[in-house]
């Protein structure tokens, strides 16, 4: 008879397979039988009577075989588990969206019969990730083991949108680095890559309709072809990761002026915000977004284009309109329209939002847009809250969906704050202060990896393992809050990341990406470091 080890009471921690599952599942029951697993050449199997597994799922079977059994196929020493059955309601492999069901159940009986069942192929992938963390290699017997059978896990995410932002404008990130960071996201059941594509410093994106835009790139060697972008989006898709691109307008856009100076104020020393008075600015934005969206004319059409996700990020933050008033033509246009500078800002972000909506996308805009314009915003806008002065409860009470990464300085989900420890990151709840009935309007959140001091040399160890703390708060139940209880699991998860080739730094560094201070086991770094 199975004994329940986890009933999801406050602070409860699963103890199956040494309690190493990250993020913590919704519920776990287990027994006391050890199962020996033999990695047969066709370990993950599905019943073809219910449909044909597509290329993505078959690729996931291969990928998770390699992740679960890193020492390869060894001698069968009387193993009781030789395959894992897969049951999925839909084999649809369309690009995942916000509403995609990622729930799954995983069971292994005392005889080694295993089953992962899910509504979608992406739920199956999340279940295979959990299974891969349950399997432990025994070096003494040279066998793979699972403890705690009979085992039943029921799991689903608390928030549908769980992301990491990368910034390829402050430092260019090679394709190999982006692929590696995408590889790491499903390990923590993250499902969004927010790609802050361009900014003041550089414009690496290839536009086929405005080909001089990428003259604003750092160099000819630090650019993304559209075929490169498609390859990244497809790579993420295969792992159940959505890619949401950001073009931050009207501020953070001086690099646009290199190729097309007419879309900027005329003073070469005062080039942003983008020129609100020139229709050429909005023609360019419409064309760029059209390349990203496939120029879908209706929200009922299936999203396509370079970025098939139903969301697109339009920025809107940190807009200083003083360059508009310093420009005679822009200042005169504002006066002719009877607009103040702030009203010009509202006009700009509203027009950019309307373009996105007309192309079948939900616009995401940073919280300054809401702070300035409140309920005048299109109700379809997703407010991305990053400033502590923005009242999240007020935003959702006014009917707006939100994404949250705000925290007090010492809790920040901005990963460039290197002195914020993982436990402080872990202490931030996305619905903190939000009434339970309004929490569903909080879609989730992001860890934000701003790139001023991050490039391919230090990206992964700055992101990980603190991103794991964010991932658990976004996936696991609300009651999963005890950092002391989570410490052994996040330490083990950091070692798992290392074993999979992800350069995660020690968990308890004073400064996030510092190297280990002395010789020690990966599993014992806390003994050498301050907690």
C-alpha positions in Angstrom: 0.0 0.0 0.0 1.4 3.4 -1.0 2.1 5.9 1.7 1.5 9.6 1.0 4.7 11.5 1.3 3.4 14.8 -0.1 -0.1 16.2 0.4 0.9 19.8 -0.4 0.5 21.3 3.0 2.4 24.4 3.8 6.1 23.7 3.5 5.8 20.1 2.5 8.6 18.6 0.5 8.6 15.5 -1.7 11.1 12.9 -0.7 11.0 10.6 -3.7 14.4 9.9 -5.3 16.2 11.9 -2.6 13.7 14.8 -3.0 15.5 16.2 -6.1 12.6 17.0 -8.3 12.6 20.7 -9.4 10.2 22.5 -9.6 8.2 20.8 -6.8 5.2 18.9 -8.3 1.7 19.6 -7.4 1.2 16.3 -5.6 3.1 13.1 -5.0 2.3 9.8 -3.3 4.9 7.1 -3.1 5.8 3.8 -1.4 9.1 2.1 -0.4 10.0 -0.1 -3.3 13.1 0.5 -5.4 12.8 0.0 -9.2 15.7 -1.0 -11.4 15.4 0.7 -14.8 16.8 -0.8 -18.0 17.1 1.7 -20.8 15.9 -0.3 -23.8 16.5 1.2 -27.2 12.8 2.1 -27.5 12.2 3.2 -23.9 9.3 5.7 -24.5 6.4 4.0 -26.2 3.0 5.2 -27.2 -0.1 3.4 -28.4 -0.5 3.9 -32.1 -4.2 3.1 -31.9 -4.8 6.6 -30.6 -2.8 8.4 -33.3 0.6 8.8 -34.7 3.3 10.6 -32.7 4.8 13.5 -34.7 8.3 14.6 -35.3 8.5 16.8 -32.2 7.3 14.1 -29.8 9.6 11.5 -31.3 12.5 14.0 -31.1 11.6 14.5 -27.4 11.7 10.7 -26.8 15.3 10.7 -28.1 16.3 13.8 -26.2 14.9 12.6 -22.9 16.4 9.1 -23.4 19.8 10.8 -23.5 19.1 13.0 -20.6 17.7 10.3 -18.4 20.3 7.7 -19.2 23.6 9.6 -19.6 25.7 6.5 -19.2 24.0 4.8 -22.1 22.4 1.4 -22.4 24.0 -1.0 -19.9 23.6 -4.7 -19.1 20.1 -5.7 -18.1 20.5 -6.9 -14.5 17.0 -8.2 -14.0 15.5 -4.7 -14.4 11.8 -4.4 -13.5 11.2 -1.3 -15.7 12.1 -1.5 -19.4 9.8 1.1 -20.9 7.6 4.1 -20.1 4.2 4.2 -21.7 3.0 7.5 -23.1 -0.7 8.4 -23.4 -1.6 11.7 -24.9 -5.0 13.0 -25.9 -3.9 15.1 -28.8 -0.8 14.7 -31.0 -1.2 18.3 -32.3 2.3 19.8 -32.5 1.3 23.4 -33.4 3.4 26.1 -31.7 2.4 26.2 -28.1 0.5 29.3 -26.9 -0.5 30.8 -23.5 -3.5 28.4 -23.2 -1.6 25.2 -24.0 -2.2 22.6 -21.4 1.0 21.4 -19.8 -0.5 19.3 -17.1 0.5 15.6 -16.8 0.4 12.6 -14.5 3.2 10.1 -14.0 2.8 6.7 -12.3 5.1 3.8 -11.7 3.7 0.8 -9.9 5.7 -1.6 -7.7 6.3 -3.9 -10.7 7.9 -1.2 -12.8 5.0 -0.4 -15.1 5.2 3.2 -15.9 2.8 5.7 -17.5 3.0 9.4 -18.4 -0.4 10.7 -19.5 -1.2 14.3 -20.7 -3.6 16.2 -22.8 -0.9 17.6 -25.1 2.6 16.6 -26.3 3.9 19.6 -24.3 2.4 18.0 -21.1 4.2 14.8 -22.1 7.5 16.7 -22.3 7.0 18.2 -18.8 6.3 14.7 -17.5 9.4 13.3 -19.1 11.5 16.0 -17.5 10.1 14.9 -14.1 10.9 11.3 -14.9 14.4 12.2 -15.9 15.0 13.7 -12.5 13.6 10.7 -10.7 16.1 8.3 -12.3 19.4 8.0 -10.4 22.5 6.1 -11.5 23.9 3.7 -9.0 27.7 3.5 -9.6 28.1 0.5 -7.3 25.7 -1.7 -9.2 26.0 0.1 -12.6 22.2 0.3 -12.8 19.6 3.1 -13.1 17.3 3.2 -10.1 14.0 4.9 -9.0 13.0 4.8 -5.4 9.6 5.2 -3.9 7.4 3.0 -6.0 4.5 2.7 -6.2 4.7 6.4 -7.3 2.0 8.7 -8.5 2.6 12.4 -9.5 -0.2 14.7 -10.5 1.3 18.0 -11.8 0.3 21.2 -13.5 1.7 24.8 -13.5 0.3 27.4 -11.2 1.0 30.1 -13.9 0.7 29.5 -17.6 3.4 32.0 -18.7 6.9 31.3 -17.2 9.7 33.0 -18.9 13.3 34.2 -19.2 14.2 37.4 -21.0 17.5 37.6 -22.9 18.9 40.9 -24.3 20.7 40.7 -27.6 21.1 44.5 -28.0 23.4 45.3 -25.2 25.6 42.4 -26.1 25.1 40.2 -29.2 24.5 36.6 -28.3 25.6 33.9 -30.8 23.0 31.4 -32.0 24.8 28.6 -30.1 24.4 30.6 -26.8 20.7 31.2 -27.4 20.2 27.5 -28.2 22.0 26.5 -25.0 19.8 28.8 -22.9 16.7 27.4 -24.6 17.9 23.9 -23.8 18.0 24.8 -20.1 14.5 26.3 -19.9 12.5 23.0 -19.9 14.8 21.6 -17.3 13.0 24.0 -14.9 9.6 23.7 -16.8 10.0 27.2 -18.1 8.1 27.8 -21.3 8.8 31.3 -22.7 11.9 33.0 -24.1 11.3 36.7 -24.1 13.7 38.0 -26.8 14.6 41.7 -26.2 15.9 41.9 -29.8 17.0 45.5 -30.3 17.7 48.6 -28.2 19.5 51.9 -28.2 22.9 50.3 -28.7 22.3 47.9 -31.6 19.8 46.6 -34.1 20.9 43.0 -35.1 17.5 42.0 -36.7 17.3 41.5 -40.5 14.4 43.3 -42.0 13.6 42.4 -45.6 11.3 45.5 -46.0 13.7 48.0 -44.3 17.0 46.4 -45.1 19.1 49.4 -43.8 17.9 48.9 -40.2 20.6 46.4 -39.3 23.2 49.0 -40.2 22.6 49.8 -36.6 24.1 46.5 -35.5 27.5 46.5 -33.7 29.1 44.9 -36.7 28.3 42.8 -39.8 29.2 39.7 -37.9 26.7 40.5 -35.0 23.4 40.1 -36.9 20.5 37.7 -37.1 19.4 36.5 -40.5 15.7 35.8 -40.7 16.6 32.2 -41.3 18.6 32.3 -38.0 15.5 33.6 -36.2 13.3 30.9 -37.7 15.9 28.2 -36.6 15.8 29.6 -33.0 12.0 29.7 -33.0 11.8 26.1 -34.3 14.4 25.0 -31.8 12.4 26.4 -29.0 9.1 25.0 -30.4 10.6 21.5 -30.3 11.1 22.0 -26.5 7.7 23.4 -25.8 9.1 27.0 -25.5 7.3 30.0 -26.9 9.4 32.9 -28.3 8.0 36.3 -27.6 10.0 39.1 -29.4 10.3 42.7 -28.1 10.8 45.8 -30.2 10.9 48.6 -27.5 9.2 51.8 -28.8 9.3 54.7 -28.8 12.3 54.9 -26.4 15.3 52.6 -26.4 15.4 52.9 -30.2 18.3 55.1 -31.2 19.8 52.3 -33.3 16.9 52.6 -35.7 18.2 56.0 -36.7 21.4 54.7 -38.3 19.6 53.3 -41.3 16.5 55.5 -41.3 17.2 58.8 -39.7 13.8 60.2 -40.7 12.1 58.1 -38.0 14.1 59.9 -35.3 14.3 63.5 -34.0 16.6 65.6 -36.2 19.4 66.3 -33.7 22.0 63.6 -34.1 22.8 63.9 -30.4 19.1 63.6 -29.4 17.7 60.7 -31.4 15.0 59.2 -29.2 12.1 58.7 -28.6 11.2 57.8 -32.2 9.6 60.6 -34.2 5.9 60.7 -33.3 5.2 63.4 -35.9 6.3 61.4 -39.0 4.0 58.7 -40.5 7.1 57.1 -41.8 7.8 56.0 -38.2 4.6 54.1 -38.0 4.9 52.7 -41.5 8.3 51.2 -40.5 6.8 49.8 -37.2 3.9 48.3 -39.2 6.2 46.7 -41.6 8.6 45.3 -39.0 5.8 43.8 -37.0 4.3 42.4 -40.2 7.5 40.5 -40.9 7.2 39.1 -37.3 3.5 38.3 -37.5 3.0 37.3 -41.1 0.6 40.3 -41.3 -2.3 38.4 -40.0 -5.4 40.6 -40.4 -7.6 38.8 -37.9 -7.1 37.6 -34.3 -9.0 34.4 -35.4 -6.2 33.4 -37.7 -3.6 31.0 -36.5 -0.5 33.1 -35.7 2.3 32.8 -38.2 5.3 34.8 -39.4 8.8 34.8 -37.9 7.3 34.7 -34.4 4.1 32.6 -34.3 3.3 33.4 -30.7 0.1 35.3 -30.1 1.9 37.9 -28.0 4.4 40.6 -29.1 6.2 42.9 -26.8 6.2 46.7 -27.7 8.2 48.0 -24.7 7.1 51.6 -24.0 9.3 52.1 -20.9 11.6 54.9 -19.9 10.4 57.5 -22.4 12.0 60.9 -22.0 10.2 63.2 -24.4 12.6 66.2 -24.1 14.0 65.4 -27.6 10.6 66.0 -29.0 10.3 69.5 -27.5 13.8 70.3 -28.6 12.9 69.4 -32.2 11.1 72.2 -34.0 9.1 70.0 -36.3 8.0 67.6 -33.7 7.2 70.4 -31.2 5.1 72.2 -33.9 3.3 69.0 -34.8 2.4 68.3 -31.1 1.0 71.9 -30.9 -1.0 71.5 -34.1 -2.5 68.3 -32.7 -3.3 70.0 -29.4 -1.1 67.4 -27.6 1.2 67.8 -24.7 4.4 65.7 -24.7 2.7 63.2 -22.5 -0.3 63.0 -24.8 2.1 62.4 -27.7 3.6 59.5 -25.8 0.1 58.1 -25.2 -0.7 58.5 -28.9 2.5 56.7 -29.9 2.1 53.7 -27.7 -1.6 53.5 -28.5 -0.9 53.6 -32.3 1.8 50.9 -32.0 -0.6 48.8 -30.0 -3.3 49.1 -32.6 -0.8 48.0 -35.3 -0.1 44.8 -33.3 -3.8 44.1 -32.7 -4.5 44.6 -36.4 -2.0 41.9 -37.2 -3.5 39.4 -34.8 -1.2 39.9 -31.8 -1.8 40.8 -28.1 0.6 43.6 -27.2 2.7 43.5 -24.1 3.8 46.9 -22.8 5.9 47.8 -19.8 4.2 49.2 -16.7 5.0 52.9 -17.4 2.4 52.7 -20.2 -0.2 51.7 -17.6 1.1 54.2 -15.0 0.7 57.0 -17.6 -2.5 56.1 -19.2 -4.4 53.7 -17.0 -7.7 52.4 -18.3 -7.3 54.3 -21.6 -5.2 51.3 -22.6 -6.7 48.8 -25.0 -8.1 46.1 -22.7 -6.2 43.4 -24.7 -2.9 44.9 -23.6 -0.8 42.8 -21.2 0.8 45.0 -18.6 4.4 43.9 -17.8 5.0 45.1 -14.3 8.6 45.8 -13.4 8.4 48.9 -11.2 7.4 48.7 -7.5 5.4 51.9 -7.8 3.0 50.1 -10.1 0.0 48.7 -8.1 -0.5 45.2 -9.5 -3.8 44.8 -7.7 -5.1 48.0 -9.3 -3.9 46.8 -12.8 -5.8 43.5 -12.5 -8.8 45.1 -10.8 -9.1 47.3 -13.9 -9.3 44.1 -16.0 -5.8 43.9 -17.5 -3.8 40.7 -17.7 -0.3 41.2 -16.3 3.1 39.7 -16.3 5.2 40.3 -13.1 8.8 40.4 -12.4 8.8 43.3 -9.9 10.1 42.9 -6.4 11.7 45.1 -3.9 15.4 45.7 -4.7 16.4 42.8 -2.4 13.9 40.4 -4.0 14.4 41.5 -7.6 13.7 39.1 -10.5 16.1 41.3 -12.6 19.0 38.8 -12.8 21.5 41.6 -13.5 21.2 42.4 -9.8 24.1 40.1 -8.9 23.9 40.6 -5.2 20.3 39.3 -4.8 20.5 35.8 -3.5 18.4 32.9 -4.7 16.4 32.7 -1.5 15.4 36.4 -1.7 14.3 35.8 -5.3 12.4 32.7 -4.1 10.5 34.8 -1.5 8.7 36.9 -4.1 5.2 35.7 -5.0 3.7 37.0 -8.3 0.3 37.4 -6.7 1.6 39.1 -3.5 -1.1 41.4 -2.3 -3.5 40.4 -5.1 -6.9 39.0 -4.0 -7.3 35.4 -4.9 -10.2 36.1 -7.3 -8.0 38.4 -9.3 -4.8 36.3 -9.3 -5.9 34.5 -12.6 -5.3 37.8 -14.4 -1.6 37.5 -13.4 -0.5 35.3 -16.3 2.9 34.7 -14.8 6.3 36.4 -14.9 9.8 36.5 -16.1 13.4 36.5 -14.9 14.9 39.5 -16.8 18.5 39.0 -17.9 19.5 42.5 -19.1 22.6 42.3 -21.1 24.8 45.3 -20.2 27.3 43.0 -18.4 26.3 39.7 -19.9 27.5 38.1 -23.1 28.2 34.5 -24.3 31.0 34.2 -21.7 28.8 34.6 -18.6 25.2 34.3 -19.6 24.4 30.9 -18.1 26.1 31.3 -14.8 24.3 34.6 -14.3 20.9 33.2 -15.1 21.3 29.9 -13.2 20.6 28.8 -10.6 18.6 31.9 -9.5 16.3 31.4 -12.5 15.4 28.1 -10.9 14.0 29.9 -7.9 11.7 32.0 -10.2 10.7 28.8 -12.1 9.5 27.1 -8.9 7.5 30.1 -7.8 5.8 30.1 -11.2 5.2 26.4 -11.5 4.7 25.0 -8.0 1.7 25.5 -5.7 1.3 28.7 -3.8 2.3 27.1 -0.5 5.7 26.2 -1.8 7.6 29.0 -0.1 10.1 27.4 2.4 13.6 28.3 1.1 15.3 26.1 3.8 13.3 23.1 2.6 14.1 24.0 -1.0 17.8 24.3 -0.5 18.8 20.6 -0.9 16.7 20.4 -4.1 18.0 23.6 -5.7 21.5 22.5 -4.9 20.9 19.1 -6.5 19.2 20.9 -9.5 22.3 23.1 -10.0 24.4 19.9 -10.2 21.9 18.4 -12.6 22.3 21.5 -14.8 26.0 21.2 -14.7 25.8 17.5 -15.6 23.7 18.5 -18.7 26.3 21.1 -19.8 24.6 24.2 -18.4 27.1 26.5 -16.6 25.1 27.1 -13.5 27.0 28.9 -10.7 27.1 27.7 -7.1 23.7 28.2 -5.4 24.8 30.4 -2.5 27.3 32.8 -4.0 27.3 36.3 -2.5 27.5 37.5 -6.1 25.5 35.4 -8.4 28.0 34.4 -11.0 31.2 34.1 -8.9 33.2 30.9 -9.3 33.4 28.3 -6.5 35.7 29.5 -3.8 37.5 26.2 -3.1 37.7 22.6 -4.0 34.5 20.8 -3.1 31.8 18.4 -4.3 29.1 20.1 -6.4 26.6 18.6 -3.8 28.5 20.2 -0.9 29.1 23.8 -2.1 26.9 25.2 0.7 29.5 24.1 3.2 32.0 26.4 1.7 29.7 29.3 1.0 27.6 31.7 3.0 23.8 31.0 3.2 
